[in-house]
Amino acid sequence: MDNWKNKQKIIVQLVCLLLSLGLWIYVTNIENPIKSYELSRVPVEIKNADSLKDAGLALVPNQQFYVNLKIEGNSQELFSVDKSDFTISVDLNEFVLKSGENKIAVNIENAPSTVKIKNSNGLTITINTEAYSTKEVPVKSKIDVISKSSYYVATPVFSPETIIVSGPESLVNKVTKVVAEGQESNAVKTIVKDYIVIPVDENDKEVTGVQLSQKWAEATIEINEGKTVPIKINTTGALASGLRLKSISSAITEIGITGPESILNSISEIGTETINLSEIKDSTNIDVALGIPDGILIHNGENSITVSIVVEKVQTREFTIGYSMIGKQDGINIVPDNNKVTITVSGFEDILNSLTEANFTAELDVSEYTEDGEFSKAPTVNLVGVDNVNIDSISEIKLTVTKDVPTSGDEVQEEVSQQ
């Protein structure tokens, strides 16, 4: 019983659905009532944008222009209408625009005859403009040239060397250069070729929306068989007192050069500009230019190297050594307060590190002391087997001097001797 009731219910629902569908088909196709509909984001074409240049203006980049159309028509016609059926435009030749925001009426050139545009009057778009700008930028190379072994490729030379970029000021200001891109393989002779140039910003990212005075540049790439020569670091003057040159070097020790064979054969090395050592006060890195002869080109295009100068400063160190006492008179007792002397020496680290007590001799001459008392004197110290070390200071030894006291027998003997 329950199954039958469920089946009846389903049958009733299906019948209702069919009746509704039939009614909709009837109303749509037979009655075909008039309806309204809003067609959103219908594109608007901008014509004669270049005419803004005459007023010193340009369109602000990345603008999109659309209008919303309120259309009316039969249900069947509205259902088949598409945005592409409409041609809507703005001719900038017909308006005087100012820098900034401009509200401009659009022109409906084409529309389906089966529908009516209810808001055709008063349809506008907002156009933003800014200053039109031009700038001259250099042409740079991103041409990857692969030459055969022992051949050197010179830096490309472009004609023209600069190109004018024009367009909206905000975009033109981003452009720092135009780059020529390309790739050449197995190159063994000079290349003269046109390359497309692309405007880029400081990060080498392409800037779109600007115009170039020309879209290509002719590159001349000299390719000659060359050779590799050492780099000589030239110096003059001497370091200030208390400094010693420990090393002077560069990570780049040789360089590839190319040019006419007659010039290449006469070159055995490339020298740097002269470094004045008297101006060096501490270890440092200096960028110095290379002395490139006329007619010679550098393989990597770099005409300077970084020279690392390492200087060493004089250091001081103390040594404590024994000494010998000389010149002591008979009958005189001399007692030092210390049997070692402290010496301060100065020199460069490697020499000071090599010193031992064997490199020093120290003598304390006490021949001058013949009376009782307390005295101070520094030993005489000499260096043995070492140069370029200075003795800066020597500690003094405190001496207690006493004379021997004669015995009675000694006194009688002295009197007899005197008689």
PECOR-V532572 format. One record per pair of residues at least 6 apart in sequence whose C-alpha atoms are under 7 Angstrom apart, sorted by the first residue. I is the first residue (numbers start at 1). J is the second residue. D is the distance in Angstrom with one decimal. If there is no record, write none. Layout:
BEGIN
i->{I;I}
j->{J;J}
d->{D;D}
END
This chain:
BEGIN
i->{28;28;32;32;32;33;33;34;34;34;34;35;35;35;35;36;36;36;37;37;37;38;38;38;38;39;39;39;40;40;40;41;41;41;42;42;42;42;43;43;43;44;44;44;44;45;45;45;46;46;46;47;47;47;48;48;48;49;51;51;52;53;56;56;57;57;57;57;57;58;58;58;58;58;58;59;59;59;59;60;60;60;60;61;65;69;69;70;70;70;71;71;71;71;72;72;72;72;73;73;73;77;85;85;86;86;87;87;87;87;88;88;88;88;89;89;89;90;90;99;99;99;100;100;100;101;101;101;101;102;102;102;103;103;103;103;104;104;104;105;105;105;105;106;106;106;130;130;131;131;132;132;132;133;133;133;133;133;134;134;134;134;134;135;135;135;135;136;136;136;136;137;137;137;137;137;137;138;138;138;138;138;139;139;139;139;139;139;139;140;140;140;140;141;141;141;141;142;142;142;142;143;143;143;143;144;144;144;145;145;145;146;146;146;146;147;147;147;147;148;148;148;150;150;151;151;151;151;151;152;152;152;152;152;152;153;153;153;153;154;154;154;154;154;154;154;155;155;156;156;156;157;157;157;158;158;158;158;159;159;159;160;163;163;163;164;164;165;165;165;165;165;166;166;166;166;167;167;171;172;174;175;175;175;175;176;176;176;177;177;177;178;178;178;178;179;179;179;180;180;180;180;181;181;181;188;188;189;189;190;190;190;191;191;191;192;192;192;192;193;193;193;194;194;194;194;195;195;195;196;196;196;197;197;197;198;199;199;200;200;201;224;224;225;226;226;226;227;227;227;228;228;228;228;229;229;229;229;229;229;230;230;230;230;230;231;231;231;231;231;231;232;232;232;232;233;233;234;234;234;234;234;235;235;235;235;236;236;236;236;237;237;237;238;238;239;239;239;240;242;242;243;243;243;243;244;244;244;245;245;245;246;246;246;247;247;247;248;248;248;248;249;249;249;250;250;250;252;256;256;257;257;257;257;258;258;258;258;258;259;259;259;270;270;270;271;271;272;272;272;272;273;273;273;273;282;283;283;283;284;284;284;285;285;285;285;286;286;286;287;287;287;287;288;288;288;289;289;289;290;290;313;314;314;314;315;315;315;315;316;316;316;316;317;317;317;318;318;318;318;319;319;319;320;320;320;320;321;321;321;321;322;322;322;323;323;323;323;323;323;324;324;324;325;325;325;325;326;326;326;326;327;327;327;328;328;329;331;331;332;332;332;332;332;333;333;333;333;334;334;334;334;335;335;335;336;336;336;336;337;337;337;338;341;342;342;343;343;343;344;344;344;344;345;345;345;345;346;346;346;346;347;347;347;359;359;359;360;360;360;360;361;361;361;362;362;362;362;363;363;363;364;364;364;371;371;371;372;372;372;373;373;373;374;374;374;375;375;375;376;376;376;376;377;377;377;378;378;378;378}
j->{75;76;74;75;76;74;75;72;73;74;75;72;73;74;75;71;72;73;70;71;72;68;69;70;71;68;69;70;67;68;69;66;67;68;66;67;68;83;65;66;67;65;66;88;89;88;89;90;89;90;91;90;91;92;91;92;93;92;92;93;58;132;131;132;99;129;130;131;132;129;130;131;132;167;168;128;129;130;168;128;129;130;168;209;125;117;119;117;118;119;115;116;117;118;115;116;117;118;114;115;116;114;111;112;110;111;108;109;110;111;106;107;108;109;106;107;108;106;107;129;130;131;128;129;130;126;127;128;129;126;127;128;124;125;126;127;124;125;126;122;123;124;125;123;124;125;168;169;168;169;167;168;169;166;167;168;169;172;164;165;166;167;172;164;165;166;172;162;163;164;165;162;163;164;176;177;178;161;162;163;177;178;158;161;162;163;177;178;179;177;178;179;180;156;179;180;181;179;180;181;182;180;181;182;183;182;183;184;183;184;185;184;185;186;187;185;186;187;188;186;187;188;225;226;188;223;224;225;226;223;224;225;226;258;299;222;223;224;299;221;222;223;297;298;299;301;221;301;219;220;221;219;220;221;217;218;219;220;217;218;219;217;212;213;214;212;213;172;210;211;212;213;172;210;211;212;210;211;210;210;201;199;200;201;207;200;201;202;199;200;201;197;198;199;200;197;198;199;195;196;197;198;195;196;197;223;224;223;224;221;222;223;220;221;222;218;219;220;221;218;219;220;216;217;218;219;216;217;218;215;216;217;215;216;217;206;206;207;206;207;207;258;259;258;257;258;259;256;257;258;254;255;256;257;254;255;256;268;269;270;253;254;255;269;270;253;254;255;269;270;271;269;270;271;272;271;272;271;272;273;274;275;274;275;276;277;274;275;276;277;276;277;278;277;278;277;278;280;278;313;314;311;312;313;314;311;312;313;310;311;312;310;311;312;309;310;311;307;308;309;310;307;308;309;306;307;308;305;298;299;296;297;298;299;264;296;297;298;299;295;296;297;290;291;292;290;291;288;289;290;291;288;289;290;291;311;309;310;311;308;309;310;306;307;308;309;306;307;308;304;305;306;307;304;305;306;303;304;305;303;304;348;346;347;348;346;347;348;349;344;345;346;347;344;345;346;342;343;344;345;342;343;344;340;341;342;343;340;341;342;357;339;340;341;339;340;341;362;363;364;362;363;364;363;364;365;366;363;364;365;366;365;366;367;366;367;367;403;404;370;401;402;403;404;401;402;403;404;399;400;401;402;399;400;401;397;398;399;400;397;398;399;397;395;394;395;393;394;395;391;392;393;394;389;390;391;392;389;390;391;392;388;389;390;383;384;385;381;382;383;384;381;382;383;379;380;381;382;379;380;381;378;379;380;401;402;403;401;402;403;400;401;402;399;400;401;398;399;400;396;397;398;399;396;397;398;394;395;396;397}
d->{6.5;7.0;5.8;5.8;6.9;5.6;6.1;7.0;5.2;4.5;6.2;5.7;5.6;6.0;6.1;5.7;4.3;6.6;5.8;5.4;6.3;6.7;5.6;4.4;6.1;5.7;5.0;6.3;6.7;4.3;6.3;4.9;5.3;5.4;5.2;5.3;6.1;5.6;6.0;4.5;6.7;5.3;5.3;5.1;5.0;6.3;4.4;6.3;5.9;5.1;6.2;6.0;4.7;6.1;6.1;5.7;6.2;6.1;7.0;6.2;5.7;6.5;5.9;5.1;6.8;6.3;5.6;4.6;4.5;5.5;5.5;6.0;5.0;6.5;5.2;6.2;4.5;6.3;6.6;5.7;5.0;5.9;6.4;7.0;6.8;6.6;6.6;5.8;5.5;5.9;6.3;5.4;4.5;5.7;5.5;5.0;6.5;6.9;6.7;4.8;6.4;6.5;6.1;6.4;5.4;4.7;6.1;5.3;4.8;6.7;6.7;5.6;4.5;5.7;5.8;5.3;6.6;5.3;6.1;5.1;5.2;6.9;5.2;5.0;6.1;6.6;5.9;4.5;6.6;5.5;5.1;6.1;6.4;5.7;4.5;6.3;5.2;5.6;6.3;6.6;5.7;4.1;6.5;6.0;5.4;6.9;6.4;6.9;6.2;5.6;5.5;5.0;5.6;5.6;5.6;6.0;4.9;6.6;6.6;5.5;4.2;6.7;6.8;5.5;5.2;6.4;7.0;6.3;5.6;4.3;6.2;5.4;5.6;6.3;6.3;5.0;6.8;6.0;4.3;6.4;5.2;6.4;6.9;5.6;5.4;6.9;6.1;5.1;5.7;6.9;6.2;4.8;6.3;6.8;5.5;5.1;6.7;6.2;5.6;4.8;6.8;6.5;4.9;4.5;5.5;6.2;4.6;6.3;5.8;4.7;6.1;6.0;4.7;5.7;6.2;6.3;4.8;4.4;6.1;5.3;6.3;6.4;6.0;6.5;6.7;6.8;5.6;4.2;5.9;5.8;5.7;6.0;6.0;6.3;5.5;6.1;4.7;6.9;5.8;6.1;5.2;6.3;6.2;6.5;5.7;6.8;6.5;5.8;5.9;5.5;4.5;5.5;5.2;6.5;6.3;5.5;4.5;6.4;5.8;5.2;6.5;6.2;6.8;6.1;7.0;5.8;5.2;6.5;6.7;5.7;4.7;6.5;6.2;5.7;5.2;6.4;4.8;6.1;6.8;6.7;5.4;6.1;5.4;4.6;6.7;6.4;5.2;5.8;6.0;5.9;7.0;5.8;5.1;4.2;5.9;5.2;5.3;6.6;5.7;5.8;4.5;6.6;6.7;6.8;6.9;6.1;6.8;5.0;6.4;5.6;4.5;4.7;5.7;5.0;6.6;6.9;5.7;4.5;6.4;5.5;5.5;6.8;6.3;5.5;4.3;6.2;5.3;5.6;6.3;5.8;4.3;6.7;5.7;5.2;6.7;6.7;5.8;5.7;4.2;5.2;6.5;6.1;6.6;6.5;5.7;4.3;6.8;5.7;5.7;6.6;6.6;5.4;4.3;6.2;5.5;5.6;6.5;6.0;5.1;6.8;5.9;4.1;6.4;5.1;6.4;5.4;5.1;6.8;5.8;4.9;5.7;6.7;6.1;4.6;6.3;6.0;5.3;6.5;5.7;6.4;4.8;6.3;5.0;4.5;5.9;6.6;6.5;6.1;4.9;6.1;5.6;5.2;5.4;5.3;5.1;5.3;4.8;6.7;6.1;5.8;5.2;6.4;5.6;4.7;6.3;5.5;5.1;6.5;6.3;4.6;6.3;5.4;5.1;6.1;6.0;5.1;6.9;6.9;5.7;4.5;6.3;5.6;5.3;6.7;6.1;4.7;5.9;7.0;6.2;5.1;6.6;5.7;4.8;5.4;6.9;5.8;5.3;6.5;6.9;6.1;4.8;6.1;6.9;6.4;6.9;6.0;5.5;6.4;5.8;4.4;5.6;6.1;5.6;6.1;6.4;6.0;5.5;4.5;5.1;6.1;5.4;6.7;6.4;5.6;4.5;6.1;5.5;5.2;6.6;6.6;5.7;4.4;6.2;5.5;5.7;6.3;5.9;4.1;6.5;5.5;5.2;6.8;6.4;5.0;5.0;5.4;5.5;5.8;6.5;6.7;5.5;4.2;6.5;5.7;5.5;6.4;6.7;5.5;4.4;6.3;5.7;5.2;6.5;6.4;5.6;4.4;6.2;5.4;5.6;6.6;6.2;6.2;4.4;6.2;6.9;6.2;6.9;4.7;5.4;6.9;6.4;4.8;6.1;5.8;4.7;6.0;6.9;6.8;6.0;4.9;6.1;5.6;5.3;4.2;5.5;5.2;6.2;5.8;5.1;6.4;7.0;5.9;4.6;6.1;5.6;5.1;5.9;7.0;6.3;5.6;4.6;6.6;5.6;5.1;6.6;6.4;5.7;4.5;6.4;6.5;5.4;6.4;6.5;5.9;6.0;5.3;5.8;4.6;6.5;6.1;5.4;5.1;6.5;6.7;5.4;4.4;5.3;5.8;5.2;6.6;6.7;6.4;4.9;6.6;5.6;4.8;6.4;6.7;5.7;4.8;5.9;5.5;5.3;6.6;6.0;5.5;4.3;6.5;5.2;5.3;6.7;7.0;4.3;6.2;6.8;6.6;6.6;4.9;4.4;6.1;6.0;5.2;6.7;5.6;4.6;6.1;5.8;5.0;6.5;5.9;5.4;4.4;5.8;5.0;5.4;6.7;6.2;5.9;4.0;5.8}
END
